[in-house]
Amino acid sequence: MKLKTWSFARRNTIKAIFDEFPNSLVIFRRVKYYYFVYTVDWSAIDPPVSRDNLEEMEWLINKELDHSENYRNRKFFKSD
């Protein structure tokens, strides 16, 4: 999967389009120092979006915005 385009929508929000889902708009919101998928304006023309797809989208947008280290260090991945 590749990130086709992205833009800032408003404060702490980004809109993005990915090559595997060209007709579906993905909205990201910022949490602390990284972005996560907030919602997907899914189009029936595109294939269904799986959880794995969402995680890959999050990784790609955070990598593009140079937040990959923060995304990797989020609480979900930390082990005690």
Secondary structure, DSSP 4 states (H G I P E B T S, - for coil): --EEEEEEEETTEEEEEETTEEEEEEEEEEETTEEEEEEEE--TTSPPPPHHHHHHHHHHHHHHTT-HHHHHTSGGG---
